[in-house]
Amino acid sequence: MLRTFYSLLFVTVFLSASLPARSVDSGGQMLIDNEHVKAWNTFSQQILELHKKQIEGKRIKETAVFGGYRDNPDFYREVTYTDKDTDRVISIIQWETDNPDVVHSIEVYVYNSEGKLIRDYSAAYLPEQRNAPVQTLINLHHYNGGLHAFRQFDVSTDVIYEYCNGEYNGQQQELRLFEDDLAATDYDARQLLKSPLYKACFSGLPTHLGKYINPQ
């Protein structure tokens, strides 16, 4: 589920957006937001450090496939790191094929003592642009009975997406709320955010990242 959402979001950004680390001055020249670049690259490095910490001392199975783009079909080597003892996926990293130590995209998953996913972090770069990640995501997860929800942030700490699915009152339910939905002020949108289903999904799930802005 999360993997599919990340892939769709990355394709959308890759096709339509210029890096948010850039702006245009009054003379029409492109400027670089150095603070943004530093913060997002630091976040990407912190995710990689979390990956290393989580695989240390564990029996890890590595499963690799090659992938890429129309003009470069083998641009990256995607490695899935799985804990052999629990069969949980710890990380999925795409390493550039021509630069095997350079991360193209990274996802790291954090579980609680019961084996439930409670946090995950990701960052992704454009194929030909290493200035800063084009995407950074942090998901905080929550469970209530048969419902599983997550609230998604970027490194700017903004809530950009909310998702919930599972069984509620004997029926299968699914909620998908994007930024526009969360900011909407029309009657239907406000009623949804007040509904018993929304509360069952998201009550108790932090609305701010707090210490989790740092991958851990």
LUMDOMAR-460576 format. One record per atom (N, C-alpha, C, O): x, y, z; residue in one letter. Coordinates in pm, whole numbers, padded with zeros to 5 digits, always signed. Layout:
XYZA
...
***
This chain:
+00083-00120+00000M
+00000+00000+00000M
+00086+00126+00000M
+00074+00210-00089M
+00173+00138+00099L
+00260+00255+00106L
+00353+00260-00013L
+00377+00366-00070L
+00406+00145-00050R
+00501+00137-00161R
+00436+00190-00289R
+00498+00266-00364R
+00311+00150-00313T
+00241+00196-00432T
+00219+00346-00428T
+00235+00414-00529T
+00181+00398-00312F
+00156+00541-00300F
+00283+00621-00325F
+00280+00722-00395F
+00396+00576-00268Y
+00523+00645-00289Y
+00557+00649-00439Y
+00598+00753-00491Y
+00538+00536-00506S
+00574+00528-00647S
+00491+00624-00730S
+00544+00693-00817S
+00361+00629-00704L
+00274+00719-00777L
+00310+00864-00751L
+00313+00945-00844L
+00338+00897-00626L
+00373+01034-00591L
+00503+01074-00657L
+00515+01186-00707L
+00602+00984-00657F
+00731+01017-00717F
+00717+01042-00867F
+00776+01136-00920F
+00638+00959-00935V
+00618+00979-01078V
+00552+01113-01105V
+00590+01183-01199V
+00454+01149-01023T
+00385+01276-01040T
+00481+01393-01023T
+00482+01486-01104T
+00562+01387-00920V
+00658+01494-00895V
+00762+01500-01006V
+00798+01608-01052V
+00810+01384-01047F
+00914+01378-01150F
+00866+01438-01282F
+00943+01505-01351F
+00740+01413-01316L
+00688+01460-01444L
+00647+01606-01444L
+00652+01672-01547L
+00606+01658-01326S
+00540+01789-01327S
+00605+01898-01245S
+00571+02015-01263S
+00696+01865-01155A
+00741+01967-01059A
+00888+01998-01075A
+00969+01910-01107A
+00923+02122-01053S
+01063+02159-01036S
+01093+02152-00888S
+01002+02158-00805S
+01218+02139-00855L
+01256+02121-00715L
+01213+02238-00628L
+01232+02353-00667L
+01153+02209-00510P
+01114+02318-00422P
+01232+02393-00363P
+01213+02495-00296P
+01352+02343-00387A
+01471+02412-00337A
+01511+02528-00426A
+01615+02591-00404A
+01428+02557-00529R
+01464+02661-00624R
+01357+02771-00627R
+01240+02746-00601R
+01401+02890-00660S
+01309+03001-00680S
+01371+03093-00785S
+01485+03075-00826S
+01293+03193-00827V
+01341+03285-00930V
+01349+03425-00872V
+01254+03472-00809V
+01462+03493-00895D
+01477+03629-00843D
+01414+03728-00941D
+01360+03689-01044D
+01422+03856-00907S
+01358+03959-00988S
+01420+03972-01125S
+01357+04025-01217S
+01541+03924-01141G
+01607+03930-01272G
+01586+03806-01355G
+01641+03793-01464G
+01504+03713-01303G
+01473+03592-01377G
+01575+03481-01360G
+01569+03380-01430G
+01671+03498-01267Q
+01771+03396-01245Q
+01723+03296-01141Q
+01651+03331-01047Q
+01764+03170-01159M
+01727+03066-01064M
+01813+03076-00939M
+01936+03086-00946M
+01746+03073-00823L
+01815+03078-00695L
+01799+02944-00623L
+01701+02873-00645L
+01893+02911-00538I
+01888+02788-00462I
+01865+02822-00314I
+01935+02905-00257I
+01766+02756-00254D
+01740+02772-00112D
+01834+02680-00037D
+01806+02561-00019D
+01947+02734+00008N
+02051+02651+00068N
+02006+02583+00197N
+02048+02471+00226N
+01920+02650+00274E
+01870+02589+00397E
+01785+02468+00366E
+01794+02365+00434E
+01701+02481+00264H
+01618+02368+00222H
+01706+02252+00175H
+01685+02137+00215H
+01803+02282+00091V
+01892+02179+00039V
+01962+02106+00154V
+01967+01983+00156V
+02013+02182+00248K
+02084+02121+00361K
+01992+02035+00445K
+02028+01924+00483K
+01873+02086+00475A
+01779+02013+00561A
+01733+01883+00497A
+01727+01779+00563A
+01700+01888+00367W
+01647+01769+00302W
+01757+01666+00278W
+01732+01546+00287W
+01879+01710+00246N
+01989+01615+00231N
+02029+01554+00366N
+02063+01436+00373N
+02024+01633+00471T
+02051+01580+00605T
+01949+01474+00642T
+01984+01370+00697T
+01822+01501+00612F
+01716+01405+00640F
+01740+01274+00566F
+01725+01166+00623F
+01777+01282+00439S
+01806+01162+00360S
+01921+01083+00421S
+01915+00960+00428S
+02024+01152+00465Q
+02138+01084+00528Q
+02097+01020+00660Q
+02144+00912+00694Q
+02009+01086+00735Q
+01962+01030+00861Q
+01881+00902+00839Q
+01888+00809+00919Q
+01805+00898+00730I
+01732+00776+00699I
+01829+00662+00670I
+01809+00549+00716I
+01934+00693+00595L
+02034+00591+00564L
+02101+00541+00692L
+02127+00422+00706L
+02130+00632+00785E
+02189+00592+00913E
+02092+00504+00993E
+02135+00409+01058E
+01963+00535+00988L
+01863+00452+01055L
+01861+00313+00994L
+01850+00213+01065L
+01870+00307+00863H
+01877+00176+00795H
+01994+00094+00847H
+01977-00023+00882H
+02111+00155+00853K
+02230+00084+00899K
+02212+00036+01043K
+02253-00075+01078K
+02152+00121+01127K
+02130+00085+01267K
+02034-00033+01278K
+02053-00121+01362K
+01931-00033+01194Q
+01828-00137+01207Q
+01872-00273+01153Q
+01819-00376+01195Q
+01967-00276+01061I
+02013-00405+01010I
+02133-00458+01088I
+02170-00575+01074I
+02194-00372+01171E
+02313-00413+01245E
+02281-00529+01340E
+02187-00522+01418E
+02360-00635+01331G
+02346-00749+01420G
+02232-00843+01385G
+02208-00939+01458G
+02160-00817+01275K
+02049-00903+01235K
+02089-00990+01117K
+02181-00958+01042K
+02019-01101+01104R
+02036-01186+00987R
+01947-01129+00877R
+01824-01135+00885R
+02010-01074+00774I
+01937-01000+00672I
+01939-01074+00538I
+02044-01121+00493I
+01822-01082+00476K
+01813-01133+00339K
+01801-01013+00246K
+01716-00926+00266K
+01886-01009+00144E
+01882-00901+00045E
+01828-00955-00087E
+01879-01051-00142E
+01723-00890-00134T
+01663-00928-00262T
+01676-00809-00357T
+01630-00700-00325T
+01738-00831-00472A
+01769-00719-00561A
+01703-00736-00698A
+01695-00846-00752A
+01658-00624-00751V
+01608-00617-00888V
+01660-00487-00950V
+01688-00391-00878V
+01672-00484-01082F
+01713-00362-01150F
+01590-00289-01204F
+01491-00352-01242F
+01598-00158-01207G
+01489-00078-01260G
+01540+00056-01306G
+01656+00089-01286G
+01452+00134-01368G
+01496+00264-01415G
+01389+00335-01495G
+01271+00332-01461G
+01432+00400-01603Y
+01346+00488-01680Y
+01361+00458-01829Y
+01448+00380-01868Y
+01278+00517-01910R
+01276+00484-02052R
+01413+00496-02117R
+01454+00409-02194R
+01484+00603-02085D
+01616+00624-02147D
+01729+00557-02070D
+01843+00556-02116D
+01697+00502-01955N
+01799+00437-01873N
+01732+00328-01789N
+01712+00346-01669N
+01696+00217-01852P
+01615+00114-01785P
+01684+00046-01667P
+01616-00015-01584P
+01814+00053-01658D
+01887-00007-01545D
+01954+00101-01461D
+02068+00085-01418D
+01884+00211-01439F
+01943+00323-01367F
+01977+00287-01223F
+02076+00335-01169F
+01894+00203-01159Y
+01918+00170-01019Y
+01906+00019-00992Y
+01845-00055-01068Y
+01967-00020-00882R
+01954-00156-00829R
+01875-00145-00700R
+01923-00090-00601R
+01754-00197-00701E
+01667-00188-00583E
+01687-00309-00494E
+01668-00423-00537E
+01724-00284-00369V
+01751-00391-00273V
+01648-00385-00161V
+01631-00281-00096V
+01580-00495-00137T
+01489-00508-00024T
+01561-00584+00087T
+01610-00695+00066T
+01568-00522+00204Y
+01636-00579+00319Y
+01532-00637+00414Y
+01450-00563+00469Y
+01535-00768+00433T
+01434-00838+00514T
+01501-00908+00631T
+01603-00976+00614T
+01445-00892+00750D
+01493-00962+00869D
+01453-01109+00857D
+01334-01141+00855D
+01552-01197+00849K
+01525-01339+00831K
+01448-01398+00949K
+01370-01491+00931K
+01470-01346+01068D
+01407-01404+01187D
+01261-01365+01202D
+01183-01441+01259D
+01222-01247+01153T
+01084-01201+01167T
+01011-01193+01034T
+00889-01179+01031T
+01086-01202+00925D
+01032-01187+00790D
+00974-01048+00765D
+00888-01031+00679D
+01019-00949+00841R
+00974-00811+00822R
+01070-00738+00728R
+01192-00752+00738R
+01012-00660+00638V
+01094-00575+00552V
+01142-00457+00634V
+01061-00382+00689V
+01272-00439+00643I
+01331-00330+00720I
+01350-00206+00633I
+01322-00094+00676I
+01397-00227+00510S
+01428-00115+00423S
+01415-00156+00277S
+01428-00274+00244S
+01390-00058+00192I
+01399-00076+00047I
+01480+00042-00006I
+01441+00157+00009I
+01594+00011-00067I
+01684+00116-00114I
+01714+00095-00262I
+01747-00016-00305I
+01703+00201-00338Q
+01747+00200-00476Q
+01884+00265-00483Q
+01899+00384-00454Q
+01983+00187-00523W
+02120+00235-00537W
+02147+00260-00685W
+02111+00178-00769W
+02209+00374-00718E
+02243+00402-00857E
+02338+00295-00910E
+02437+00261-00846E
+02308+00242-01026T
+02387+00134-01083T
+02531+00179-01113T
+02626+00106-01086T
+02545+00299-01167D
+02679+00348-01201D
+02754+00402-01080D
+02876+00420-01085D
+02682+00428-00972N
+02742+00478-00848N
+02683+00397-00733N
+02591+00444-00665N
+02734+00276-00709P
+02669+00180-00620P
+02652+00225-00475P
+02574+00165-00402P
+02724+00329-00433D
+02710+00378-00297D
+02619+00500-00288D
+02604+00558-00180D
+02558+00539-00398V
+02472+00658-00402V
+02326+00616-00402V
+02283+00536-00485V
+02250+00671-00308V
+02108+00639-00294V
+02026+00719-00395V
+02039+00841-00405V
+01941+00648-00469H
+01843+00713-00556H
+01711+00734-00480H
+01650+00840-00489H
+01669+00633-00408S
+01554+00647-00318S
+01572+00550-00202S
+01641+00449-00213S
+01507+00583-00090I
+01522+00501+00030I
+01393+00504+00110I
+01330+00609+00124I
+01354+00388+00162E
+01240+00375+00252E
+01284+00288+00369E
+01342+00181+00348E
+01256+00331+00491V
+01292+00255+00611V
+01170+00244+00700V
+01099+00342+00722V
+01148+00123+00752Y
+01029+00093+00830Y
+01066+00062+00975Y
+01165-00006+01002Y
+00985+00113+01068V
+01010+00094+01210V
+00888+00024+01270V
+00775+00066+01249V
+00913-00084+01346Y
+00807-00164+01404Y
+00811-00158+01557Y
+00916-00132+01616Y
+00696-00181+01620N
+00695-00189+01767N
+00723-00332+01811N
+00749-00419+01728N
+00719-00355+01942S
+00754-00487+01996S
+00655-00595+01954S
+00686-00714+01962S
+00537-00555+01907E
+00437-00651+01861E
+00447-00676+01710E
+00370-00753+01654E
+00543-00610+01647G
+00563-00630+01504G
+00476-00544+01415G
+00469-00566+01294G
+00409-00444+01474K
+00327-00354+01394K
+00409-00236+01345K
+00493-00182+01417K
+00385-00197+01222L
+00453-00081+01165L
+00404+00045+01235L
+00283+00072+01237L
+00495+00123+01292I
+00456+00244+01365I
+00510+00372+01301I
+00454+00480+01321I
+00618+00362+01226R
+00673+00478+01154R
+00743+00431+01028R
+00793+00318+01023R
+00747+00516+00929D
+00834+00490+00815D
+00879+00623+00756D
+00809+00724+00764D
+00995+00619+00697Y
+01061+00738+00643Y
+01105+00709+00499Y
+01145+00597+00467Y
+01099+00811+00414S
+01147+00791+00277S
+01200+00922+00220S
+01163+01031+00262S
+01288+00906+00122A
+01341+01019+00046A
+01374+00968-00094A
+01411+00852-00111A
+01360+01057-00193A
+01389+01018-00331A
+01446+01136-00407A
+01407+01251-00387A
+01539+01105-00495Y
+01604+01205-00580Y
+01558+01189-00724Y
+01516+01080-00764Y
+01566+01296-00802L
+01545+01286-00945L
+01665+01215-01008L
+01776+01223-00955L
+01644+01146-01119P
+01754+01070-01181P
+01877+01153-01215P
+01989+01106-01199P
+01858+01274-01262E
+01971+01355-01305E
+01994+01477-01215E
+02060+01572-01255E
+01938+01473-01095Q
+01948+01590-01007Q
+01976+01546-00864Q
+01891+01485-00798Q
+02098+01578-00815R
+02137+01540-00680R
+02143+01660-00586R
+02199+01651-00477R
+02085+01772-00629N
+02091+01891-00546N
+02027+01868-00410N
+02084+01902-00306N
+01908+01808-00412A
+01834+01775-00289A
+01727+01675-00325A
+01688+01667-00442A
+01678+01597-00229P
+01567+01506-00260P
+01447+01584-00312P
+01418+01694-00266P
+01378+01525-00408V
+01258+01588-00460V
+01137+01550-00375V
+01031+01612-00384V
+01153+01446-00294Q
+01045+01397-00210Q
+01099+01350-00076Q
+01198+01276-00072Q
+01036+01392+00031T
+01069+01342+00165T
+00937+01316+00236T
+00849+01402+00238T
+00923+01198+00295L
+00797+01161+00359L
+00822+01096+00494L
+00918+01022+00514L
+00732+01126+00587I
+00732+01063+00719I
+00588+01020+00748I
+00497+01102+00743I
+00569+00894+00778N
+00437+00843+00811N
+00434+00795+00956N
+00519+00716+00998N
+00335+00843+01032L
+00310+00795+01166L
+00184+00708+01161L
+00081+00751+01110L
+00193+00587+01215H
+00085+00489+01203H
+00009+00473+01334H
+00062+00498+01443H
-00117+00431+01320H
-00204+00415+01436H
-00302+00299+01410H
-00346+00277+01297H
-00334+00226+01517Y
-00423+00110+01505Y
-00534+00123+01609Y
-00510+00155+01725Y
-00656+00098+01563N
-00772+00100+01652N
-00866-00012+01610N
-00936+00000+01510N
-00867-00121+01688G
-00948-00236+01650G
-00905-00289+01515G
-00789-00326+01496G
-00999-00292+01419G
-00967-00342+01286G
-00920-00234+01190G
-00905-00260+01070G
-00897-00113+01241L
-00857-00002+01155L
-00706+00024+01165L
-00647+00017+01273L
-00647+00054+01052H
-00507+00095+01045H
-00501+00228+00971H
-00549+00239+00858H
-00444+00329+01035A
-00436+00462+00974A
-00293+00512+00980A
-00214+00472+01065A
-00261+00602+00887F
-00135+00675+00899F
-00156+00818+00857F
-00238+00849+00770F
-00081+00905+00920R
-00080+01048+00886R
+00057+01078+00827R
+00160+01041+00885R
+00058+01144+00712Q
+00182+01165+00637Q
+00226+01311+00641Q
+00146+01403+00623Q
+00355+01328+00666F
+00418+01460+00672F
+00533+01464+00572F
+00584+01360+00531F
+00573+01587+00534D
+00702+01601+00468D
+00798+01666+00569D
+00760+01696+00681D
+00922+01686+00527V
+01021+01735+00621V
+00995+01880+00661V
+01053+01930+00758V
+00908+01947+00587S
+00866+02080+00629S
+00766+02074+00744S
+00721+02177+00794S
+00731+01951+00787T
+00642+01918+00899T
+00494+01942+00865T
+00410+01939+00955T
+00462+01965+00740D
+00323+01982+00700D
+00256+01845+00685D
+00318+01751+00636D
+00129+01835+00726V
+00050+01715+00699V
+00006+01722+00553V
-00060+01818+00513V
+00042+01622+00474I
+00011+01626+00331I
-00084+01514+00288I
-00132+01515+00175I
-00111+01418+00377Y
-00196+01305+00337Y
-00237+01228+00461Y
-00161+01219+00558Y
-00359+01174+00458E
-00406+01085+00563E
-00475+00966+00498E
-00546+00979+00398E
-00452+00848+00556Y
-00509+00727+00499Y
-00555+00636+00612Y
-00491+00625+00716Y
-00668+00571+00589C
-00720+00475+00687C
-00796+00366+00613C
-00871+00395+00519C
-00778+00242+00655N
-00862+00135+00602N
-00878+00026+00706N
-00804+00019+00804N
-00976-00059+00684G
-01001-00170+00775G
-01149-00185+00804G
-01234-00126+00736G
-01178-00264+00905E
-01318-00292+00940E
-01366-00199+01050E
-01299-00179+01151E
-01484-00142+01027Y
-01545-00052+01126Y
-01696-00078+01128Y
-01763-00069+01025Y
-01747-00111+01245N
-01890-00144+01260N
-01934-00251+01161N
-02043-00244+01103N
-01847-00351+01144G
-01882-00465+01060G
-01869-00444+00911G
-01906-00532+00833G
-01817-00329+00868Q
-01802-00301+00726Q
-01659-00257+00694Q
-01592-00196+00777Q
-01613-00289+00573Q
-01482-00244+00528Q
-01488-00097+00490Q
-01578-00053+00418Q
-01392-00021+00539Q
-01390+00122+00516Q
-01254+00165+00462Q
-01153+00099+00487Q
-01253+00275+00389E
-01127+00333+00341E
-01143+00483+00329E
-01240+00533+00271E
-01047+00556+00385L
-01043+00702+00373L
-00910+00742+00312L
-00804+00692+00350L
-00916+00833+00216R
-00797+00893+00155R
-00818+01044+00155R
-00909+01093+00089R
-00735+01116+00226L
-00750+01260+00238L
-00619+01328+00201L
-00516+01308+00266L
-00624+01410+00095F
-00507+01485+00052F
-00510+01625+00115F
-00604+01659+00186F
-00406+01704+00089E
-00396+01837+00150E
-00520+01921+00127E
-00571+01986+00219E
-00569+01920+00004D
-00688+02000-00028D
-00809+01954+00051D
-00891+02036+00093D
-00820+01823+00071D
-00933+01770+00149D
-00924+01814+00294D
-01024+01851+00355D
-00802+01811+00349L
-00783+01845+00490L
-00803+01994+00515L
-00841+02034+00624L
-00777+02075+00413A
-00791+02220+00427A
-00928+02271+00384A
-00958+02389+00403A
-01010+02185+00327A
-01139+02228+00274A
-01230+02279+00386A
-01227+02228+00498A
-01309+02379+00353T
-01399+02440+00453T
-01546+02418+00421T
-01633+02470+00491T
-01576+02342+00315D
-01717+02318+00281D
-01781+02225+00384D
-01711+02161+00463D
-01910+02219+00383Y
-01986+02146+00485Y
-01951+01998+00487Y
-01926+01941+00593Y
-01948+01934+00369D
-01921+01790+00363D
-01783+01757+00419D
-01766+01658+00490D
-01685+01840+00385A
-01549+01815+00434A
-01542+01828+00585A
-01479+01745+00652A
-01607+01930+00640R
-01606+01950+00785R
-01678+01836+00857R
-01635+01791+00963R
-01789+01789+00797Q
-01863+01679+00859Q
-01783+01551+00859Q
-01789+01474+00955Q
-01708+01527+00753L
-01624+01407+00747L
-01521+01407+00859L
-01499+01305+00923L
-01458+01523+00882L
-01355+01531+00986L
-01414+01520+01126L
-01341+01498+01222L
-01545+01536+01138K
-01613+01521+01267K
-01678+01383+01283K
-01731+01351+01389K
-01672+01302+01179S
-01746+01176+01177S
-01686+01073+01272S
-01567+01078+01301S
-01768+00980+01321P
-01717+00872+01408P
-01609+00789+01340P
-01514+00746+01406P
-01622+00766+01208L
-01520+00688+01138L
-01387+00761+01138L
-01284+00700+01168L
-01387+00890+01106Y
-01262+00966+01105Y
-01198+00966+01244Y
-01077+00949+01257Y
-01280+00984+01346K
-01227+00985+01482K
-01172+00849+01521K
-01068+00841+01588K
-01240+00743+01480A
-01191+00608+01511A
-01057+00583+01442A
-00970+00515+01496A
-01043+00637+01322C
-00918+00619+01247C
-00802+00698+01308C
-00693+00644+01327C
-00826+00826+01339F
-00715+00918+01363F
-00703+00971+01505F
-00603+01035+01538F
-00802+00948+01590S
-00788+00994+01729S
-00671+00922+01794S
-00659+00800+01787S
-00584+00999+01858G
-00465+00943+01920G
-00343+00943+01830G
-00232+00913+01875G
-00362+00978+01704L
-00249+00987+01611L
-00199+01130+01610L
-00277+01222+01581L
-00072+01153+01642P
-00021+01291+01653P
-00045+01374+01528P
-00035+01324+01416P
-00076+01501+01550T
-00093+01595+01439T
+00036+01673+01413T
+00044+01750+01317T
+00137+01652+01498H
+00268+01715+01480H
+00375+01607+01493H
+00357+01509+01565H
+00485+01626+01423L
+00591+01526+01422L
+00668+01518+01553L
+00706+01409+01597L
+00691+01633+01617G
+00771+01632+01738G
+00908+01574+01713G
+00974+01609+01615G
+00950+01485+01802K
+01086+01428+01790K
+01103+01338+01668K
+01216+01307+01628K
+00991+01296+01609Y
+01000+01203+01496Y
+01039+01271+01365Y
+01050+01206+01262Y
+01059+01403+01369I
+01117+01470+01254I
+01256+01415+01226I
+01304+01421+01113I
+01321+01362+01331N
+01451+01297+01316N
+01429+01146+01306N
+01377+01086+01400N
+01466+01083+01196P
+01443+00940+01178P
+01495+00857+01295P
+01612+00865+01331P
+01406+00778+01353Q
+01440+00696+01470Q
+01344+00580+01483Q
+01356+00499+01575Q
***
